[in-house]
Amino acid sequence: MKTIYYGASSLNGFIADENNSLDWLFQFSGEPPDFDSFISKVGAIAMGSTTYQWIYDHQIAHKPGQLEPWPYQAPCWVFTTRELPQIPNAEINFVKGDVKPVHDKMTQAAKGKNIWVMGGGELAGQFYDAKLLNEIVWQLAPLTLKGGAPVFPRTTNPPLKLITVNKAAAPFVELRYEVAYTQHNK
């Protein structure tokens, strides 16, 4: 079981643009070739409130008067300090505060499968700060953005350890890193 920060960004390191939009990403078609394999090994999902609100607005409630189903089978924990819309028949837990006790609950729910930290560089940083993040798997798009939400607003020390570099779904490249912690920081 691993806690994995998995996602995509612009070449210059932004997940969303300066308006918190992912429209830049959807000009490319298809999912990464390994996504089905990745998601089949996920037993719990963590996301920030901005990611959740984007999914709700663009995938769940995008048709007036009709809600689409939640796209994930694994239970989800949304870290938020604000009120967010509920999605019927979806196992979504709204939480706030320290990631450590929530990670314990996610680990139990995952039943030996991985935890996916999905979207939210700051949230991924909190898992890193708590020494709970094991890997970062990232798809890089061949474009740059003027600004926006950074992939990982932390300084990693020691540096991340590169595991693999793969050509992903055209035109992306996938980088897989192991997160290392110094003995002093463990």
Secondary structure, 3 states (H helix, E strand, C coil): CCEEEEEEECCCCEEECCCCCCCCHHHCCCCCCCHHHHHHCEEEEEEEHHHHHHHHHHHHCCECCECCCCCCCCCEEEECCCCCCCCCCCCEEEECCCHHHHHHHHHHHHCCCEEEEECCHHHHHHHHHCCCCCEEEEEECCCCCCCCEECCCCCCCCCCEEEEEEECCCCCEEEEEECCCCHHHC
